[in-house]
Amino acid sequence: MPVEKTINKGEKKFWIVTGENQFEEVTEKEIMKNPQKYIKKQIWQKPPFKFEIIVTLKRIKVED
């Protein structure tokens, strides 16, 4: 008896280019959990949409 795949429609999937004509499909949650792993990689969301990871510092004023 075939088993149906469970699909979470709210979860975004991205393609990480690993080599020529090869890619790995990962979720947004995986990228956000460990962004350093994907910093210098090409990230696509089903072409033509390409993404890049940007890390920023946010300045917060602390009152003593």
Residue pairs with C-beta under 8 A, 6 or more apart in sequence:
11 27
11 28
11 29
12 27
12 28
12 45
13 25
13 26
13 27
13 28
13 45
14 25
14 26
14 27
14 28
14 31
14 43
14 44
14 45
14 51
15 23
15 24
15 25
15 43
15 44
15 45
15 46
16 23
16 24
16 25
16 26
16 38
16 41
16 42
16 43
17 23
17 41
17 42
17 43
17 44
18 24
18 41
23 44
26 38
31 38
31 43
31 53
35 53
35 55
38 53
39 53
39 55
42 50
43 50
43 51
43 52
43 53
44 50
44 51
45 51
